[in-house]
Amino acid sequence: MPWRTRKEYLLQASVQVPLRREQVFEFFADAFRLELLTPEWLSFRVLTQPPIEMRRGALIDYRLRLHGIPVRWRTEITEWEPPLRFEDSQLRGPYHYWHHTHTFLERDGGTLVEDEVRYSAPGGSVLHGLFIRRELRKIFEYRQQQLPRLLGAAVSECEASPVTILPCPAE
């Protein structure tokens, strides 16, 4: 079945941190920091050898475990616009389709870090409803909790939005 006929979902999450946009973007410009932003239960590791030059066209390989099953994941950086945004797309991995936009907006003397992920899940609506939606929500909530700590920001000065996951509107 072509990916266009599969149900797509939109995940949105954000967290406001009291730091300069350049400082926050610099944290994300190191691909290995994704290991720190990912829950341990996923056993997530970057496989690409350092240093990784973050730029449009960069390829990054990862390994993780989903329900104990080892999974390889390869993404490509499809947009790289420091310090405003970057995008990555799955070339190989656990989803039929995965496109992640990271945006960094100056707001209220700090930075609003926004994640928007468009994806199509394996197993369709059934597996999405049983497992995938809940697991993705937990992963992005973990990211929202860890980012302020990893940046050295006071959690009391940060504000996270609820992680939302909705079906994408038909185009």
Legacy VTK file of the C-alpha trace (Angstrom):
# vtk DataFile Version 3.0
C-alpha trace
ASCII
DATASET POLYDATA
POINTS 171 float
0.000 0.000 0.000
1.561 3.387 -0.959
2.328 5.668 2.007
-0.119 8.311 0.795
-3.049 6.000 1.493
-1.859 5.244 5.040
-3.232 7.241 7.908
-0.882 10.032 8.954
-0.649 11.630 12.369
0.648 14.950 13.645
2.480 15.127 16.975
3.056 18.570 18.489
4.997 19.434 21.634
6.776 22.509 22.954
8.726 23.714 25.944
9.716 27.271 26.856
13.189 27.659 28.380
14.729 30.875 29.805
17.808 30.745 27.569
19.003 32.407 24.358
17.949 30.748 21.122
21.565 30.341 19.964
22.440 28.493 23.168
19.459 26.134 22.840
20.070 25.494 19.130
23.735 24.722 19.860
22.599 21.951 22.211
20.531 20.349 19.417
23.344 20.796 16.874
25.163 17.881 18.540
23.394 14.737 17.286
24.741 12.700 20.214
22.664 14.754 22.656
19.592 12.970 21.313
20.729 10.026 23.453
20.263 12.237 26.540
16.782 13.293 25.415
15.549 9.727 24.867
14.225 7.483 27.671
16.592 4.697 28.728
13.949 2.017 28.102
14.507 2.572 24.359
18.268 1.796 24.585
18.769 4.526 21.970
22.306 5.015 20.613
23.797 7.029 17.764
25.826 4.695 15.530
27.318 7.249 13.144
30.938 7.922 14.016
31.773 11.374 15.418
32.134 14.080 14.544
28.800 14.479 12.763
28.697 17.667 10.717
25.128 18.831 11.066
24.037 20.228 7.712
21.451 19.655 5.044
22.031 16.167 3.631
23.737 14.752 6.741
22.886 11.086 7.359
22.649 9.775 10.918
22.256 6.137 11.935
20.754 5.033 15.261
19.948 1.853 17.123
17.095 1.399 19.578
14.897 -1.309 21.066
11.123 -1.334 20.686
9.499 -3.885 23.000
12.842 -5.667 23.170
13.224 -5.847 19.385
16.395 -4.209 18.000
15.650 -1.569 15.364
17.996 0.401 13.111
16.984 3.925 12.141
18.530 6.230 9.548
17.553 9.871 9.186
18.584 12.616 6.834
18.781 16.265 7.826
16.557 17.771 5.130
16.661 21.395 6.328
19.334 23.149 8.410
18.745 26.821 9.280
20.687 27.747 12.449
19.492 29.015 14.880
15.880 28.984 13.629
15.014 25.414 12.710
16.007 22.084 11.283
14.166 19.085 9.883
14.929 15.395 9.674
13.235 12.613 7.742
13.423 8.871 8.233
15.073 7.022 5.370
14.905 3.642 7.142
13.310 2.781 10.447
10.253 1.774 12.419
7.718 4.078 10.722
6.260 4.072 7.240
6.864 7.833 7.188
8.518 10.209 9.700
9.261 13.900 9.220
10.332 15.918 12.291
10.508 19.717 12.328
12.407 21.373 15.207
11.721 25.109 15.578
13.380 27.589 17.971
11.450 30.821 18.540
12.553 33.795 20.644
9.757 34.436 23.122
9.406 36.215 26.468
13.164 36.598 26.947
13.805 32.910 26.278
13.308 30.255 23.626
10.246 28.266 22.699
11.387 24.845 21.432
8.707 23.333 19.201
8.535 19.798 17.840
6.192 18.854 15.032
6.264 15.290 13.720
4.221 13.995 10.799
4.297 10.232 10.690
2.547 7.106 9.504
2.636 4.179 11.913
3.186 0.513 11.097
0.141 -1.600 11.860
-2.199 1.265 11.021
-4.784 2.672 13.409
-4.913 -0.474 15.536
-1.253 -0.520 16.656
-1.248 3.258 16.800
-4.179 3.227 19.204
-2.855 0.345 21.298
0.828 1.293 21.643
2.400 3.871 19.377
0.439 6.994 20.384
1.025 6.351 24.091
4.731 5.589 23.620
5.373 8.664 21.470
3.587 10.846 24.013
5.802 9.409 26.796
8.961 9.951 24.731
8.175 13.602 23.994
7.046 14.284 27.569
10.392 12.876 28.695
12.155 15.247 26.265
10.202 18.183 27.688
11.270 17.245 31.221
14.919 16.553 30.378
15.703 19.530 28.146
15.597 22.206 30.895
17.716 20.031 33.191
20.283 19.318 30.453
20.489 23.020 29.600
20.959 23.964 33.253
17.668 25.886 33.384
15.488 26.064 36.483
12.467 23.833 35.875
10.289 26.397 37.676
11.150 28.894 34.894
10.132 26.508 32.094
6.727 25.711 30.704
5.801 22.684 28.610
2.701 22.302 26.480
0.681 19.096 26.516
1.916 16.665 23.851
-0.844 16.322 21.272
-1.235 13.644 18.638
-4.036 13.963 16.117
-4.812 12.521 12.703
-3.490 14.759 9.922
-6.219 16.527 8.010
-6.827 15.211 4.496
-5.075 17.305 1.893
LINES 1 172
171 0 1 2 3 4 5 6 7 8 9 10 11 12 13 14 15 16 17 18 19 20 21 22 23 24 25 26 27 28 29 30 31 32 33 34 35 36 37 38 39 40 41 42 43 44 45 46 47 48 49 50 51 52 53 54 55 56 57 58 59 60 61 62 63 64 65 66 67 68 69 70 71 72 73 74 75 76 77 78 79 80 81 82 83 84 85 86 87 88 89 90 91 92 93 94 95 96 97 98 99 100 101 102 103 104 105 106 107 108 109 110 111 112 113 114 115 116 117 118 119 120 121 122 123 124 125 126 127 128 129 130 131 132 133 134 135 136 137 138 139 140 141 142 143 144 145 146 147 148 149 150 151 152 153 154 155 156 157 158 159 160 161 162 163 164 165 166 167 168 169 170
